[in-house]
């Protein structure tokens, strides 16, 4: 099968997420707000989002994107981005059509900060949209506040309405007690959601998300053995900053920003909730893998701050 992207693609705008339809690719640029389509080696700017302008180090901008499950019929894309003015900004989720990029806001007023914005999107097998958010350090306790949308997994219908079976009536909150979620992936067999949650100086976490579950931040990190909180299936100390992830078969792949690597977790158990093996299957520079992706062309891709790279796992 012909690859949908070249081996190596330079992207100046800090590429974050790569997503696929059957025959084309879309990718987001964080610092420019540009959303690109690649079709038969042709590049087209779908939309340039009006992101907030911030100087210095920050993690704002156009972050996650997702292709609607019925894209072939409706041509919808979803995007998560930071908007407003410096010091008075928020995050929101919108949807656009590739042939009519006027945006429709489907979830607004997601707390924003210079860092810890989360922003990764994923559609579940039931076609609801899941959103990972973060919480800034000075207000980390808000991760435990159901009324605060930061530090959460959010779940909404495609039109922005709240699913009736969400755990907290009338709320998009699906789980709480997270620090900065930067990876979401659904297991292809049981539909269970796995996430990458970035830790402080220790205890990056790979978690299986349970409806209404509390994952402890900032009260606990890592394996707490506290019945109030749900423990991760894997932790990393010192932190490696786990990023966007993908399932290929039963194997869970995720990027590491701090290491510049891609990890492959071989899972076992009836619920695939045990890690049998943790292997590094790609080594780049000393830092900078923002996410790992797998296309309908059966190829692996990853993003770095200035590149999209097609790679073959070492194992």
Buried (B, 14 or more C-beta within 10 A) or exposed (E): EEEBBEEEBEBEBBBBBBBBBEEBBBBBBBBBBBBBBBBEEEEEEBBBBEBBEBEEEBBBBBBBBBBBBEBEEEBBBBBBBBBBEEEEBBBBBBBBBBEEBEBEEBBEEBBBBBBBBBBBBBBBEEEBBBBBBBBBEEBBEBBBBEEBBBBBBBBBBBEBEBBEEBBBEEBBBBBBBBBBBBBBBBBEEEEBBBBBBBBBEEBBBBBBBBEEBBBBBBBBBBEBEEEEBBBBBBBBEEBBBBBBBBBBEBBBBBBBBBBBBBBBBBBEEEEBEEBEEEEBBBEBEEBBBBBBBBBEBEBBBBBBBEBBBBBEBEE
